[in-house]
Amino acid sequence: MSFHRKDMKSSEYLALNPEGAVPMMQIDGRPLTQVAACLFYLAKRYPEAKLLPAGDVETEAQAISWMSFIASGIHPVARLGGEHVANAWAIAERKFGDGEWALGRYSIVDIHLFRLYWRMKHRPNPASGFPRLDGLYARMMARPAVKKTIEAETAIGYELPP
């Protein structure tokens, strides 16, 4: 989909997804939107992938806390730019802690956080000085699935949203 051409506002797409939001996945013909919901669904649908700690209610709650923070505290400030973006990433940097992954092991939180950090890194004058998040970025970029996804998106002409 092209953000520049506003493909998500086409009548064909709106017939599938009245929100006109991306991402969107269909489950038995029903749309599911929002990154956090799609990642949560995939983690629960495929528990063998271990993308969400099972049976640990506190860690699950921490995952929801992170996903909510990313959606409400980081994503919307991208449009504001400058100091707003830097402040949001500074909070994420402190929140991340000293481990390799946000919840102590690889999870949907890392995928969601990386997705926005990756976009930020590819904008003019990206915020800098976040060694923990830069470490997450490097670990994610080394993952074969991330490499494969970037190759596939490049091949179809994926454009970063404005």
N, C-alpha and C positions, 0 to 999 in steps of 0.2 A: 504494500500500500504506500502511496505517496502522500506525505503530509503536505507537501507544497501544492499538489494538485487537489488536496482535500478529498481524497478517495473515500474516506470514511463518512463523507456527507452525501455520497451518491445514493440515488434511489434504490439501487440494487443492494448496497450494503445496509441502508436503513431498513429495508424489508427484512433482513436477517437480524439486525440489531438496532432497534429504535433509538438507543442511546447515542449511536454514532461514535461510540468509544472504541479505543484500541488499548490493549489487546482484547480480543474476543475469541472464545472457543465455543463450539457447539457440543452439547451433551444431549444425545438423542433428539437433536433438532432444536433444543432450547439454548439460547445464548447465555454465556457466563462471561461477565466482563470484570475489569479491574485486575491489575497484576496480582495483588495480594490474594484475591479470591481464586484466580486461576492457579497460582502456585499452591495454595492450600488444598485445592481440589486434587491436583496432581500428587501432592505429598500423601494425602489420605487414600487416594485411589491406588497408588503404587507404594505401599509401605516398605516393600523390599528395597526401595531406593534410599530409604533412611534419610529423607529430606526434612523430617520433623520428628523430634524425639517422641516416641510413643510411651504412654504410661507415666510421664513425668509432667504433672499438671503445672508446676511452676515454670518449667522450661517452655511448655506450650504457651503459657501466659506471656512469658518474655518474648516469644516469637510474635505473638499478636501485638504486644507493645511496640516492638521494632517495626513491624509491618505498618502499624498505624502511624508511627512517627515518620517513617519514610514517605507514606502517602500524604500526610498532612503537614509535616514539618520541613521536608526537603523538596518534594516534587513541585509544590506551588511556588516556591521562592525562585525557581529557575527563571521565571518571567521577570522577576524584580531585578535580578543580576547583582553584581558588585558585592557590597557588604552583606546583603541579605543571604546570598549564596554562601559566602565565606562563613558567616555565623552558623548557618544550618550545618555545614560540613564540619565545623569546629565542634559542635555538639555531638555529631555522629562519631567523630574521632575520639572524643572523651568517652562516650557511651560504649564504643567498641572494646575497649580494654586492651590487655596485653597479649591475648591469644591470637591464633591464626584465623579463627572464625568467630562470628558474632555470638553464637550460642555455645561456643566451646568445641563444636564440631560442625562440619559443613551442613548447611541447611537452606531452606527457602529464603531465610533472611539474607544470607550472603548473595543469593541470586538477585533478589530485589535490590539490595544496596548496590551491588556491582552494576546492575543495569543503569541506574541513574548516574553513578560515578563515571562509568564508561562514557555516557553521553556528555557529562560535564567536561571530561578530559578532552573531548573532541570539539569543544567550542572555543572561540577566540578568547584569549586571556583567562584560561581556567584558573580556579582557585588552586593554591598550592600550599605546601607545608603540612601535609597530613600523612605522616609516615605509616600509620596503621592502615589507613584506607588505601594508600599506594601499595602496601604489601598485599592487601586483599585483591586489588586490581591485578597485580603481578601473578598471584596464585590463580586467579580466575582465568586470566589470559593464557596460562599454561595448560588449562584443562582441555583435553581433546574435544569435548562437547562444545565448548565455547569457540574454539578454533573452527570447528565444523559449521557452527551457526553463523559466524562472521563470514566464512567463505560462501555459504548459501545465500546470505543476505546481500553480499557484494555482487554475486552472480545475477541476482534479480534486480539490482539497482536500488536497494534499500536506502532511503534518505533519513538522516536524523531529523527528528521534529525541530521546528524553529524554537 
